[in-house]
């Protein structure tokens, strides 16, 4: 049987179908409804925060959390360039300036030393990512933020369920952003959330996601009037989407365990085939959830082409943001980020998902071995 291995597959079951179907068949509450609050409580309880506010995307969540923190014009936000572009763009959404710091080679997250060097009198916040599901050096970044009286916002879009010791990613910062896009640990197709212990921040987020409307009851079924007390957007997650999130949450630990088990097996098989690839090993005590399975490869671009010829889809995560046309040509960025650029030239993300079979992983490892031989 010919192998055809995509970059990712969504793990779903009949519970997901039935959960969404119940909300559709109700004939009510397709836009807003009780499943939203139920999903939020499950997220907050799992991560270990007091509050969670869900949004229609991780990008909407990023936009909203910066506004909720009061970040705006004349502020600088330290971000990685080795990330999905939404991380870097979010300061621009609120009129602030993204300042790129370099990454370190162990977790591929922000390098605390580089962050420290980029702090100025205008710096308002640090916005690190947990690359591919591996926690960054977030404890060191927390200390830097405290020492300089800065806001720390975790972009944990790829790291639902990751952690250090007994502490989950999402609980180190003043707030954290999650994503439920289709290739994430759990998915609602599109969706996101902000988690925080701050009641004040949480209440601002509720206003921002729903037109600045002070909602004391269900807008669509109440006869009462609602006041608009701030600027806001239509960033709400639908009740149907939240229902899917609830059923996905029932599987989250199984999904993470399957990803971790598959990644361990694939690493072992690849190393049996070749010494031309270097898997990334998280530091001791770090829980990696492998939303992405990324390795450092010699002849990376040629390997990508060879894998495609053999029906194995791989991808580069990420091209540096500071080298994109928008940042380089339109915004005039000229950055010295040697580790970022080196890792971007040599990293490759291979297929990884819960249902990936050992047979497929053997085929991937053997194909990689043949390429290097």
C-alpha positions in Angstrom: 0.0 0.0 0.0 1.5 3.4 -1.0 2.1 5.8 1.8 0.7 9.3 1.7 1.5 11.2 4.8 0.1 14.7 5.3 1.6 17.3 7.7 -1.3 16.8 10.1 -4.6 15.1 10.6 -7.3 16.2 13.0 -8.3 13.7 15.7 -12.1 13.6 15.8 -14.8 11.1 16.8 -18.6 10.8 17.0 -18.7 12.7 20.2 -17.5 15.8 18.3 -20.2 15.3 15.7 -22.9 14.7 18.2 -21.8 17.7 20.3 -22.1 20.1 17.4 -25.3 18.4 16.1 -27.1 18.9 19.4 -26.5 22.7 19.2 -27.6 22.8 15.6 -30.7 20.8 16.3 -31.7 23.0 19.2 -32.6 25.7 16.7 -31.4 28.3 19.2 -28.1 29.8 20.4 -26.0 29.2 17.3 -24.1 32.5 17.9 -23.9 32.8 21.6 -25.1 30.4 24.3 -24.2 28.3 27.4 -21.6 26.2 25.7 -19.3 29.2 25.5 -19.1 29.7 29.2 -18.8 25.9 29.7 -15.8 25.8 27.3 -14.2 28.7 29.1 -14.4 27.0 32.4 -12.9 23.8 31.1 -10.0 25.8 29.6 -9.3 27.8 32.8 -9.5 24.7 35.0 -7.2 22.8 32.8 -4.6 25.5 32.4 -4.8 26.6 36.0 -6.0 30.2 35.7 -9.0 32.0 37.3 -10.4 33.2 34.0 -10.6 32.2 30.3 -12.2 34.3 27.5 -12.7 32.6 24.1 -12.5 34.3 20.7 -13.1 33.5 17.1 -9.3 33.1 16.5 -6.0 33.2 18.2 -5.2 36.4 16.3 -8.4 38.1 17.7 -7.3 37.0 21.1 -3.8 38.5 20.6 -5.3 41.8 19.4 -7.7 42.0 22.3 -5.3 41.1 25.0 -2.9 43.9 24.0 -5.8 46.4 24.0 -6.9 45.0 27.4 -3.4 45.6 28.8 -3.5 49.2 27.6 -0.8 48.8 25.1 -0.8 51.5 22.4 1.1 54.2 20.5 4.7 54.9 21.6 4.9 51.5 23.3 7.4 48.8 22.2 6.7 45.1 22.5 9.6 42.6 22.4 8.7 39.7 20.1 10.5 36.8 18.3 10.9 36.9 14.5 10.9 33.0 14.5 7.1 32.8 14.8 3.8 32.9 12.9 3.3 36.5 11.7 0.3 37.2 13.9 2.6 37.4 17.0 4.6 40.2 15.4 1.7 41.9 13.8 -0.4 42.2 17.0 1.5 45.2 18.4 0.9 46.9 15.0 -2.9 46.3 15.5 -2.8 48.7 18.5 -0.3 51.2 17.2 2.7 49.8 19.1 6.1 48.8 17.7 7.2 45.2 17.5 10.9 44.9 18.5 12.6 41.7 17.4 14.9 39.8 19.8 16.8 36.7 18.9 16.0 33.1 19.9 18.1 30.5 21.7 18.8 27.1 20.1 17.5 24.8 22.8 13.8 25.6 22.8 13.7 28.0 19.8 12.0 30.5 22.0 13.1 34.1 22.9 16.7 34.3 24.2 16.5 36.0 27.6 19.9 37.7 27.0 18.7 39.1 23.7 15.5 40.3 25.3 17.4 42.1 28.0 19.5 43.9 25.4 16.4 45.1 23.6 14.7 46.7 26.5 14.4 50.5 26.2 12.4 53.2 28.0 9.6 52.6 25.6 9.3 48.8 26.3 5.9 47.9 27.6 5.7 44.2 27.3 7.4 40.9 26.3 5.5 38.6 24.0 7.3 35.2 23.7 6.0 32.1 22.0 6.3 28.5 23.1 7.6 27.1 19.8 5.9 24.0 18.5 4.6 23.0 21.9 7.9 23.3 23.8 8.0 25.8 26.6 10.4 28.7 26.1 12.7 30.0 28.8 9.6 31.5 30.4 10.9 31.5 34.0 13.9 33.6 33.0 11.6 35.9 31.0 9.2 36.2 34.0 12.1 37.4 36.1 13.2 40.0 33.4 9.6 41.3 33.2 9.4 41.7 37.0 12.9 43.3 37.2 11.9 45.9 34.5 8.2 46.3 35.5 7.0 44.9 32.1 3.9 43.0 31.1 4.5 39.4 30.2 2.1 37.9 27.6 2.6 34.3 26.6 1.8 33.4 23.0 0.9 29.7 23.8 -0.9 29.1 20.6 1.1 26.0 19.9 1.5 24.8 23.5 -1.9 23.8 25.0 -1.0 21.4 27.8 2.8 22.1 27.8 4.5 23.0 31.0 7.6 23.2 33.3 7.5 21.0 36.4 4.0 21.2 37.8 3.2 24.5 36.2 1.4 24.8 32.9 2.3 27.1 30.1 -0.2 30.0 30.3 0.3 30.5 34.0 3.7 32.2 33.9 2.6 35.4 32.2 0.1 38.2 33.2 -2.0 36.6 30.5 -1.6 34.1 27.7 -3.1 33.5 24.3 -4.2 30.0 23.0 -5.2 29.0 19.5 -7.7 26.3 18.5 -6.9 26.5 14.7 -7.2 23.2 12.9 -3.6 21.9 13.4 -3.4 22.7 17.1 -3.5 20.3 20.1 -7.3 20.7 20.3 -9.2 22.4 17.6 -12.5 24.1 16.9 -11.5 24.7 13.2 -10.8 28.4 14.1 -10.8 29.8 17.6 -8.7 31.1 20.4 -8.7 32.2 24.0 -7.0 34.4 26.6 -6.3 33.0 30.0 -5.5 35.2 33.0 -5.8 35.5 36.8 -6.8 39.2 36.5 -10.6 39.8 36.8 -10.1 43.4 35.5 -8.3 42.1 32.4 -11.0 39.4 31.9 -13.8 41.9 32.1 -12.1 44.2 29.5 -11.7 41.2 27.2 -15.5 40.4 27.4 -16.2 44.0 26.3 -13.6 44.0 23.5 -14.9 40.8 21.9 -18.5 41.9 21.7 -18.7 45.5 20.5 -17.9 47.1 23.9 -21.3 46.0 25.0 -22.0 45.5 28.8 -23.8 42.2 28.7 -25.8 41.5 31.8 -28.0 38.9 30.0 -28.3 37.1 26.7 -28.5 39.9 24.1 -30.5 37.8 21.6 -33.2 36.7 24.0 -33.5 39.6 26.5 -36.0 42.4 26.0 -33.8 44.8 27.9 -31.5 47.4 26.5 -27.7 47.1 26.7 -25.3 49.9 27.0 -22.1 50.2 25.0 -19.3 51.5 27.3 -16.1 51.0 25.2 -14.8 50.3 21.8 -15.1 46.7 20.8 -15.2 44.2 17.9 -17.1 41.2 16.8 -14.5 38.6 18.0 -17.0 36.2 19.6 -16.8 32.5 19.4 -20.0 30.8 18.4 -21.9 28.5 20.7 -21.6 25.8 18.0 -17.8 26.2 17.9 -17.6 26.1 21.7 -19.6 22.8 21.7 -16.9 21.3 19.5 -14.3 22.7 21.9 -15.9 21.0 24.8 -15.9 17.6 23.1 -12.3 18.1 22.1 -11.3 18.9 25.7 -12.5 15.5 26.7 -9.7 14.0 24.6 -6.9 16.5 25.3 -4.8 14.3 27.6 -5.1 11.4 25.2 -4.1 13.6 22.3 -1.0 14.9 24.1 0.1 11.5 25.2 -0.2 10.1 21.7 1.8 13.1 20.2 4.5 12.6 22.8 4.7 8.9 22.3 4.8 9.2 18.5 7.5 11.9 18.7 9.6 9.7 20.9 9.2 6.8 18.5 9.9 8.9 15.4 13.0 10.4 17.0 14.4 7.0 17.8 13.7 5.7 14.3 15.3 8.7 12.5 18.4 8.4 14.6 18.7 4.8 13.7 18.7 5.8 10.0 21.0 8.8 9.9 23.1 11.2 11.9 22.4 14.1 9.5 19.4 15.2 11.5 19.3 16.7 15.0 16.1 16.3 16.9 15.3 19.1 19.4 15.4 18.0 23.0 13.6 20.1 25.6 15.4 21.0 28.8 15.0 18.7 31.9 11.6 19.2 33.5 10.0 20.7 30.4 6.9 19.0 29.0 6.8 19.3 25.2 3.4 18.5 23.6 4.8 18.4 20.0 2.2 20.4 18.2 5.0 20.6 15.7 7.7 17.9 15.2 10.7 20.0 14.2 14.3 18.8 13.6 17.5 20.4 12.4 18.6 19.1 9.0 21.5 19.2 6.7 20.5 19.8 3.0 17.1 20.9 4.4 15.6 22.2 1.2 16.6 19.2 -0.9 15.2 16.9 1.8 11.8 18.7 1.6 11.7 18.1 -2.1 12.7 14.5 -1.7 10.1 13.8 0.9 7.4 15.4 -1.3 8.4 13.1 -4.1 7.7 10.2 -1.7 4.3 11.6 -0.6 5.5 12.9 2.7 4.5 16.5 3.3 6.9 18.6 5.4 7.1 22.4 6.0 9.3 25.2 7.1 8.1 26.7 10.4 8.9 29.6 10.3 10.4 32.0 7.8 11.7 34.9 9.9 9.1 37.7 10.1 11.8 40.4 9.9 12.8 39.1 6.5 9.3 39.2 5.0 8.5 41.8 2.4 6.2 43.7 4.7 8.7 44.2 7.5 11.8 44.5 5.4 10.6 46.6 2.5 7.5 48.4 3.8 8.5 48.9 7.5 12.2 49.2 6.9 13.3 46.6 9.5 17.0 45.7 9.5 17.7 43.3 12.3 20.7 41.3 13.6 19.2 38.0 14.6 21.9 35.3 13.8 20.3 32.4 15.7 16.9 33.1 14.2 18.2 33.1 10.7 20.4 30.1 11.2 17.5 28.0 12.6 15.2 29.2 9.9 17.7 27.9 7.3 18.1 24.5 8.9 14.8 23.5 10.6 12.2 21.3 9.0 8.8 20.3 10.4 7.8 16.7 9.7 4.3 15.2 9.9 3.0 14.7 13.5 -0.5 13.9 14.7 -2.1 11.5 17.2 -3.2 8.9 14.6 0.2 8.7 12.9 1.0 5.0 12.7 4.3 3.3 13.4 4.2 2.0 9.9 4.1 5.5 8.5 6.8 6.7 10.9 9.0 3.8 9.9 8.4 4.8 6.2 9.3 8.4 7.0 12.5 7.4 8.8 13.6 5.0 6.1 12.9 7.6 3.4 15.0 10.1 5.2 17.7 7.5 5.6 17.7 6.8 1.9 18.0 10.5 1.1 21.1 10.9 3.1 22.7 7.7 1.9 
